[in-house]
Each structure stands twice: as C-alpha cells, then as structure tokens.
C-alpha cells in the first residue's frame, strides 16, 4: 500500500534523500524545507495544499510519478525544480524558482496560478499551458506554449533550441512579452475571436 507522508509543521531535509513511492502531502501550516536535494522516483509525488509550502534547494523528479500528476495549491520557493521525466506538474498557487529544468520528453507545466523564475529551460521537452501569469527574468524556452484567455507570459529572452514542432497558441486577451532577444522560429496562432498581444523589440530578433 503506498504510504502518505502528511506534513503539518516545518520539516527540514538536510542531506540528499531519495523517495521511491508514496505521496508527500504538505498541509495548511506545513512546510518542507529542502537543504540539499529531494529526489522523487517511481510512485513518489507531491501535493501541496493551500497554506502549505515547499522551500529550499532542489526538488528532483526522476520519473513521471507513475503517471500521477504533481500539484501545488500553496507555495513553492526553490532554487531548482529539476524534471527528467514525462508527466504533468500543476500549479494553482505560487511558485518562485531559480531554475525550472525539464530534460525529458513530454513534460507538461500547467499553470493556473503565478510562476516567477530566473530561467525556464524546457528545451524541446516541455509544453507550457498558462491560464494565469508567468514571469521569467532571463531566458525562456519550451516546445509548445498555450496561452489561455486573459493570461500573460513575460520573459527577458525567448529562444528556440533547433527542434521542430515549436508552436505558440494565443487565446483572446492573452499577452506574450519579451524584453530582450527573441527567436520567432515557431508557428504562432492567434485567437479566432478577440485579440492577443505579442510584444517584442524588432531589433532583437535572432535567427536561431
């Protein structure tokens, strides 16, 4: 029977820890502080409830949690969120990241809350579905972007990795803004009704 680890107070992990099965539930008032690296593999996954928090250094997903989605409805504040698997990460709360790195095929980052990151490196492996707000200070890259109605993405630079099947779908009242260098080597589709805004400095278009 898979175990459930329910955290209702502050719990600190001071050294590398690998968990192969079970659910981490961060309840209201609970905090998991990672002082090193927490690696989740096989059937291990996280659920952060409203009022719960994960903070610290590195949270690493070594596989797809056996197909079980990971969910944040509270607060995640990490130096690194590292994913080397297929699967889905749902954010309905607040995420503040130094770096989000996806290094495996078919990873979905689904955002219905707020994400702020220094860098999001999805390579050709991440599809980003945004229904609210994402802000990336430095570089943003991923395979596919879907911007829901009234959503926004802002980044410092926007690059392509040389792969095919790079797309962006923008729905009504969505906005994508890049303040630095931008690669437009992808198919961009606007809404069938309403308007969307793609904002960038034309002098900073790159050929890659």
C-alpha positions as a Markdown table, in Angstrom:
| # | Residue | x | y | z |
|---|---|---|---|---|
| 1 | Unk | 0.0 | 0.0 | 0.0 |
| 2 | Unk | 1.5 | 3.4 | -1.0 |
| 3 | Unk | 2.4 | 5.5 | 2.0 |
| 4 | Unk | 1.2 | 9.1 | 2.6 |
| 5 | Unk | 3.5 | 11.5 | 4.4 |
| 6 | Unk | 1.5 | 14.4 | 5.7 |
| 7 | Unk | 3.4 | 17.4 | 6.9 |
| 8 | Unk | 1.6 | 19.8 | 9.2 |
| 9 | Unk | 4.7 | 21.6 | 10.7 |
| 10 | Unk | 8.1 | 22.6 | 9.4 |
| 11 | Unk | 10.2 | 19.6 | 8.4 |
| 12 | Unk | 13.8 | 20.0 | 7.2 |
| 13 | Unk | 15.8 | 17.7 | 4.9 |
| 14 | Unk | 19.5 | 18.4 | 5.5 |
| 15 | Unk | 21.0 | 15.8 | 3.2 |
| 16 | Unk | 20.3 | 14.1 | -0.1 |
| 17 | Unk | 17.1 | 12.0 | 0.1 |
| 18 | Unk | 15.5 | 9.7 | -2.4 |
| 19 | Unk | 11.9 | 8.5 | -2.1 |
| 20 | Unk | 10.7 | 5.7 | -4.4 |
| 21 | Unk | 7.0 | 5.6 | -3.6 |
| 22 | Unk | 4.3 | 7.4 | -1.7 |
| 23 | Unk | 2.7 | 10.9 | -1.6 |
| 24 | Unk | 4.1 | 13.9 | 0.2 |
| 25 | Unk | 1.2 | 16.0 | 1.3 |
| 26 | Unk | 2.1 | 19.5 | 2.6 |
| 27 | Unk | -1.0 | 20.5 | 4.6 |
| 28 | Unk | -2.1 | 24.0 | 5.6 |
| 29 | Unk | 0.6 | 25.3 | 8.0 |
| 30 | Unk | 3.1 | 22.7 | 7.0 |
| 31 | Unk | 6.5 | 23.4 | 5.3 |
| 32 | Unk | 9.0 | 21.0 | 3.7 |
| 33 | Unk | 12.4 | 22.8 | 3.7 |
| 34 | Unk | 15.0 | 21.1 | 1.5 |
| 35 | Unk | 18.5 | 22.0 | 2.5 |
| 36 | Unk | 20.0 | 19.7 | -0.2 |
| 37 | Unk | 18.2 | 17.6 | -2.8 |
| 38 | Unk | 14.9 | 15.6 | -2.5 |
| 39 | Unk | 14.6 | 13.1 | -5.4 |
| 40 | Unk | 11.2 | 11.5 | -6.1 |
| 41 | Unk | 11.1 | 8.4 | -8.3 |
| 42 | Unk | 8.7 | 5.6 | -9.3 |
| 43 | Unk | 5.4 | 6.2 | -7.5 |
| 44 | Unk | 6.5 | 9.2 | -5.4 |
| 45 | Unk | 4.8 | 12.5 | -5.9 |
| 46 | Unk | 3.8 | 15.7 | -4.1 |
| 47 | Unk | 0.6 | 17.5 | -3.2 |
| 48 | Unk | 0.9 | 21.0 | -1.7 |
| 49 | Unk | -2.4 | 22.1 | -0.3 |
| 50 | Unk | -3.4 | 25.8 | 0.2 |
| 51 | Unk | -1.4 | 27.2 | 3.1 |
| 52 | Unk | 1.4 | 24.6 | 2.6 |
| 53 | Unk | 4.9 | 25.3 | 1.4 |
| 54 | Unk | 8.0 | 23.7 | -0.1 |
| 55 | Unk | 11.2 | 25.8 | 0.0 |
| 56 | Unk | 14.9 | 25.4 | -0.2 |
| 57 | Unk | 17.4 | 24.0 | -2.7 |
| 58 | Unk | 16.5 | 21.2 | -5.2 |
| 59 | Unk | 13.4 | 19.1 | -5.9 |
| 60 | Unk | 14.2 | 16.5 | -8.5 |
| 61 | Unk | 11.7 | 14.3 | -10.3 |
| 62 | Unk | 13.4 | 11.2 | -11.6 |
| 63 | Unk | 10.3 | 9.9 | -13.4 |
| 64 | Unk | 6.7 | 10.6 | -14.1 |
| 65 | Unk | 5.5 | 9.6 | -10.6 |
| 66 | Unk | 3.9 | 6.5 | -12.4 |
| 67 | Unk | 1.6 | 8.9 | -14.2 |
| 68 | Unk | 0.3 | 10.6 | -11.1 |
| 69 | Unk | 0.3 | 14.4 | -11.5 |
| 70 | Unk | 2.1 | 16.6 | -9.1 |
| 71 | Unk | 0.1 | 19.5 | -7.7 |
| 72 | Unk | 0.9 | 22.8 | -6.0 |
| 73 | Unk | -2.0 | 24.8 | -4.5 |
| 74 | Unk | 0.1 | 26.5 | -1.9 |
| 75 | Unk | 3.7 | 28.0 | -2.2 |
| 76 | Unk | 6.8 | 26.6 | -3.7 |
| 77 | Unk | 10.1 | 28.6 | -3.4 |
| 78 | Unk | 13.1 | 26.6 | -4.7 |
| 79 | Unk | 16.5 | 27.2 | -6.2 |
| 80 | Unk | 15.9 | 24.3 | -8.7 |
| 81 | Unk | 12.9 | 22.3 | -9.9 |
| 82 | Unk | 14.5 | 19.6 | -12.0 |
| 83 | Unk | 12.4 | 17.2 | -14.0 |
| 84 | Unk | 13.9 | 14.3 | -16.0 |
| 85 | Unk | 10.7 | 12.5 | -16.9 |
| 86 | Unk | 7.4 | 12.8 | -18.7 |
| 87 | Unk | 4.4 | 13.8 | -16.7 |
| 88 | Unk | 2.4 | 16.8 | -15.5 |
| 89 | Unk | 3.1 | 19.5 | -12.9 |
| 90 | Unk | 0.0 | 21.5 | -12.0 |
| 91 | Unk | 0.5 | 24.9 | -10.3 |
| 92 | Unk | -2.6 | 26.6 | -8.9 |
| 93 | Unk | -0.7 | 28.5 | -6.2 |
| 94 | Unk | 2.6 | 30.5 | -6.2 |
| 95 | Unk | 5.9 | 29.2 | -7.5 |
| 96 | Unk | 9.2 | 31.1 | -7.2 |
| 97 | Unk | 12.1 | 29.3 | -8.8 |
| 98 | Unk | 15.7 | 30.0 | -9.6 |
| 99 | Unk | 15.5 | 27.5 | -12.5 |
| 100 | Unk | 13.0 | 25.1 | -13.9 |
| 101 | Unk | 14.7 | 22.5 | -16.0 |
| 102 | Unk | 13.0 | 19.7 | -18.0 |
| 103 | Unk | 15.3 | 17.3 | -19.7 |
| 104 | Unk | 13.0 | 14.5 | -20.8 |
| 105 | Unk | 10.3 | 14.2 | -23.4 |
| 106 | Unk | 6.6 | 15.1 | -23.0 |
| 107 | Unk | 6.6 | 17.1 | -19.7 |
| 108 | Unk | 3.7 | 19.5 | -19.2 |
| 109 | Unk | 3.8 | 22.5 | -17.0 |
| 110 | Unk | 0.2 | 23.6 | -16.4 |
| 111 | Unk | -0.2 | 27.0 | -14.6 |
| 112 | Unk | -3.4 | 28.3 | -13.1 |
| 113 | Unk | -1.6 | 30.5 | -10.6 |
| 114 | Unk | 1.6 | 32.6 | -10.6 |
| 115 | Unk | 5.1 | 31.5 | -11.5 |
| 116 | Unk | 8.2 | 33.6 | -11.3 |
| 117 | Unk | 11.5 | 32.1 | -12.3 |
| 118 | Unk | 15.0 | 33.3 | -13.2 |
| 119 | Unk | 15.1 | 30.7 | -16.1 |
| 120 | Unk | 12.7 | 28.2 | -17.5 |
| 121 | Unk | 14.6 | 25.7 | -19.7 |
| 122 | Unk | 12.1 | 23.4 | -21.3 |
| 123 | Unk | 14.2 | 22.6 | -24.3 |
| 124 | Unk | 12.1 | 20.7 | -26.8 |
| 125 | Unk | 10.6 | 18.7 | -24.0 |
| 126 | Unk | 8.1 | 20.9 | -22.2 |
| 127 | Unk | 4.7 | 22.1 | -23.1 |
| 128 | Unk | 3.6 | 25.1 | -21.1 |
| 129 | Unk | -0.1 | 25.7 | -20.7 |
| 130 | Unk | -0.7 | 29.0 | -19.0 |
| 131 | Unk | -4.0 | 30.2 | -17.7 |
| 132 | Unk | -2.7 | 33.0 | -15.4 |
| 133 | Unk | 0.8 | 34.6 | -15.1 |
| 134 | Unk | 4.3 | 33.5 | -15.8 |
| 135 | Unk | 7.3 | 35.9 | -15.5 |
| 136 | Unk | 10.9 | 34.8 | -16.3 |
| 137 | Unk | 13.7 | 37.2 | -15.6 |
| 138 | Unk | 16.2 | 35.6 | -18.1 |
| 139 | Unk | 15.7 | 33.0 | -20.8 |
| 140 | Unk | 12.5 | 31.1 | -21.5 |
| 141 | Unk | 12.4 | 28.1 | -23.9 |
| 142 | Unk | 9.9 | 25.3 | -24.4 |
| 143 | Unk | 8.4 | 23.3 | -27.2 |
| 144 | Unk | 4.8 | 24.4 | -27.1 |
| 145 | Unk | 3.0 | 27.3 | -25.5 |
| 146 | Unk | -0.7 | 27.6 | -25.0 |
| 147 | Unk | -1.9 | 30.9 | -23.5 |
| 148 | Unk | -5.4 | 30.8 | -22.2 |
| 149 | Unk | -7.8 | 33.8 | -22.3 |
| 150 | Unk | -6.7 | 36.7 | -20.1 |
| 151 | Unk | -3.3 | 35.1 | -19.4 |
| 152 | Unk | 0.2 | 36.6 | -19.7 |
| 153 | Unk | 3.8 | 35.5 | -20.1 |
| 154 | Unk | 6.7 | 37.9 | -19.7 |
| 155 | Unk | 10.4 | 37.0 | -20.2 |
| 156 | Unk | 13.8 | 38.5 | -20.5 |
| 157 | Unk | 14.7 | 36.5 | -23.6 |
| 158 | Unk | 13.0 | 33.8 | -25.7 |
| 159 | Unk | 14.9 | 31.2 | -27.6 |
| 160 | Unk | 14.4 | 28.1 | -29.7 |
| 161 | Unk | 16.6 | 25.0 | -29.4 |
| 162 | Unk | 16.7 | 23.9 | -33.1 |
| 163 | Unk | 14.0 | 21.3 | -32.8 |
| 164 | Unk | 10.9 | 21.1 | -34.9 |
| 165 | Unk | 7.2 | 21.3 | -33.8 |
| 166 | Unk | 7.7 | 24.6 | -32.0 |
| 167 | Unk | 4.4 | 26.3 | -31.6 |
| 168 | Unk | 2.5 | 29.0 | -29.7 |
| 169 | Unk | -1.3 | 29.3 | -29.4 |
| 170 | Unk | -2.6 | 32.6 | -28.1 |
| 171 | Unk | -6.3 | 32.9 | -27.0 |
| 172 | Unk | -8.3 | 36.1 | -26.5 |
| 173 | Unk | -6.8 | 38.8 | -24.4 |
| 174 | Unk | -3.6 | 36.9 | -23.8 |
| 175 | Unk | -0.2 | 38.6 | -23.9 |
| 176 | Unk | 3.3 | 37.4 | -24.6 |
| 177 | Unk | 6.0 | 39.9 | -23.9 |
| 178 | Unk | 9.8 | 39.6 | -24.4 |
| 179 | Unk | 12.0 | 42.4 | -23.3 |
| 180 | Unk | 15.3 | 41.1 | -24.7 |
| 181 | Unk | 16.5 | 38.8 | -27.6 |
| 182 | Unk | 13.7 | 36.7 | -29.2 |
| 183 | Unk | 13.6 | 33.8 | -31.6 |
| 184 | Unk | 10.4 | 33.6 | -33.6 |
| 185 | Unk | 11.3 | 30.3 | -35.3 |
| 186 | Unk | 7.9 | 28.7 | -34.5 |
| 187 | Unk | 4.3 | 28.6 | -35.6 |
| 188 | Unk | 2.3 | 31.3 | -33.8 |
| 189 | Unk | -1.5 | 31.2 | -33.9 |
| 190 | Unk | -3.8 | 34.0 | -32.7 |
| 191 | Unk | -7.3 | 33.8 | -31.4 |
| 192 | Unk | -10.3 | 33.2 | -33.6 |
| 193 | Unk | -12.3 | 35.7 | -31.6 |
| 194 | Unk | -10.9 | 38.7 | -29.7 |
| 195 | Unk | -7.4 | 39.9 | -29.8 |
| 196 | Unk | -4.0 | 38.9 | -28.4 |
| 197 | Unk | -0.7 | 40.8 | -28.0 |
| 198 | Unk | 2.7 | 39.6 | -28.9 |
| 199 | Unk | 5.2 | 42.3 | -27.8 |
| 200 | Unk | 8.9 | 42.5 | -28.5 |
| 201 | Unk | 11.7 | 44.7 | -29.8 |
| 202 | Unk | 12.1 | 44.0 | -33.6 |
| 203 | Unk | 15.8 | 44.9 | -33.4 |
| 204 | Unk | 16.4 | 42.0 | -31.1 |
| 205 | Unk | 15.1 | 39.2 | -33.3 |
| 206 | Unk | 17.5 | 36.3 | -33.6 |
| 207 | Unk | 17.9 | 33.8 | -36.5 |
| 208 | Unk | 18.1 | 30.6 | -34.4 |
